[in-house]
């Protein structure tokens, strides 16, 4: 019902930058919160950054000052600008959206993108 398409992953050297994008489409009435998570093999998926429709933002402590999350004016695209990347940022990054569907306006549903790989290595 909702598709999330991520782009912008890749390989960079330490200190480099990447911009991740995630566009949502489908039977969307409204998207409340959007977020970026990341996961490395053998570890739990962790929240990297989130942004509400009203603009409230949260970051995990390890990325504060280096990553910036934002949304476009329509509210269906979320970005993650990453600078000063470290090897510890290597992971698969997933987009998440908290969506009110056209067909179910009485509840929110959670959707995930397929993930995009980010590798930080010299």
Phi, psi and omega in degrees: 000329178228134177244135174245125182241116180264151175208164174105356178289171179163195180247132178221162175277159175306137184092350181282181183228152173215151174240116176265142177232150177216119180250131179259141177213163180128207186274065187262123171271316180199143171253123178276269180266149170232152185207161171244132173241165173217156182213137172246155182304134177084358180236160178287153175293133181240147176287129177264310182200150178221155179215129179273170178298330179277356176098005176289133187235141173226145176232147168290150190299328185290346182247356181302133180087349180243327182249146177227125177258143179207165177230153177282171186294331178285339176086005183256359178234134178238144181239155172225105176274123182241124176236168179049047184295146181239158177305328179292350176275354179299125184182173166268127182258130183243139173269141179228140179224138178259105196244138167261120184277153175302324185272350181218074184282358181268000183207166173253146178236148185261130178231150182234147169278171182283347179100149175225137186277135172237123179237126179243110185204147176267000000 
